[in-house]
Amino acid sequence: MPTNKPHVSHYDRSIIQPIDFMESSFTPDEYRGYLKGQIIKYISRYRYKGTPIADLAKAQTYLAWLIEFEETRPASETPPNKFLRRST
């Protein structure tokens, strides 16, 4: 579970933080995909939404969670990247 979570007051009434619920109920690939999607979203819009530093910070948070998640996964669970050429 992500350990470097920022405190978000609008989640105070929840028993579990949404990010923790997602990590525990998604498959590893689903959770990985969710984090990657959030990173892409915040990085691709940061110059256009009016809150560039906030969006970059959010992308950084999701990237930290992805790094933490990947550090806890066995190497055998890392899926191949379909966009990379295989060495011959």
Helices and strands as residue ranges (DSSP letters): G 9-11, H 18-25, H 28-45, H 52-71, G 75-77
